[in-house]
């Protein structure tokens, strides 16, 4: 997983961020994949929107969305005030997967 944010943008602090599971069907066929998403996080640290920018298959996209649904954050701060933030993540599914 590769997070990307605009230079100087405030960052939320991950509290829980499990990685997506490699879909069994794709792993058994040796298929690799990529998913790019943009995650919007509100002032409370709650994810309020996930936008898929690119996905090589619906199986990989579903695995990423399922993992993200379990994420939690401490909100980003601008000064001492919590603020909204947007972070882009890139997930690469490579076979064989490192255990």
C-alpha positions in Angstrom: 0.0 0.0 0.0 1.4 3.4 -1.0 -0.2 6.5 0.5 0.1 9.8 -1.4 -0.9 13.3 -0.3 -0.3 16.7 -1.8 2.9 18.3 -0.5 2.2 20.2 2.8 -1.3 18.7 3.2 -2.3 17.7 6.7 -2.1 13.9 7.4 -4.6 11.9 9.4 -3.0 9.4 11.7 -4.0 5.7 11.0 -5.3 3.9 14.1 -6.4 0.7 12.3 -5.5 0.0 8.8 -5.7 -3.7 7.8 -4.5 -4.6 4.4 -6.8 -6.1 1.8 -6.7 -9.9 1.3 -5.5 -11.2 -2.0 -8.7 -12.6 -3.6 -8.5 -16.4 -3.7 -9.7 -16.7 -7.3 -7.0 -14.3 -8.5 -4.3 -15.8 -6.3 -5.1 -19.4 -7.5 -4.7 -18.2 -11.1 -1.6 -16.2 -10.5 -3.2 -13.0 -11.5 -1.7 -9.7 -10.3 -3.5 -6.4 -9.9 -3.6 -2.8 -9.0 -6.2 -0.6 -7.3 -5.9 3.2 -6.8 -8.3 4.9 -4.5 -8.9 8.4 -3.0 -10.1 8.4 0.6 -11.8 11.4 2.2 -11.6 11.6 5.9 -13.7 14.0 7.9 -12.9 16.2 11.0 -13.7 13.3 13.3 -11.4 10.9 11.5 -14.2 9.0 9.9 -14.0 8.0 6.3 -16.8 9.7 4.4 -15.9 8.8 0.8 -13.9 6.3 -1.1 -13.4 6.8 -4.8 -11.9 4.2 -7.0 -9.6 5.8 -9.6 -8.3 2.6 -11.2 -8.8 -1.1 -10.7 -7.5 -4.0 -12.8 -10.5 -6.1 -11.8 -13.7 -6.1 -9.7 -12.2 -8.7 -7.4 -9.3 -6.5 -6.4 -11.5 -3.5 -6.1 -13.9 -5.4 -3.8 -11.0 -6.6 -1.6 -9.7 -3.0 -1.2 -13.1 -1.6 -0.4 -13.7 -4.3 2.2 -10.4 -3.6 3.9 -10.9 0.2 3.9 -14.3 -0.2 5.5 -12.4 -1.4 8.6 -10.0 1.5 8.7 -10.0 4.2 11.4 -8.0 7.4 11.8 -7.2 10.2 14.1 -8.2 13.3 12.1 -5.6 15.5 10.4 -4.9 18.8 12.1 -4.3 22.2 10.8 -2.6 23.9 13.7 -4.5 22.4 16.7 -7.8 22.1 14.9 -9.0 18.8 13.4 -9.7 19.2 9.6 -10.8 17.2 6.6 -8.2 15.4 4.6 -7.9 13.5 1.3 -5.4 10.7 0.8 -4.7 8.6 -2.2 -3.7 5.0 -1.8 -2.3 2.5 -4.3 -2.6 -1.2 -3.6 -0.5 -3.6 -5.6 -1.4 -7.3 -5.6 1.8 -9.3 -6.6 2.0 -13.0 -6.9 3.4 -14.8 -5.0 2.3 -12.7 -2.1 4.8 -12.2 0.6 3.6 -14.0 3.8 
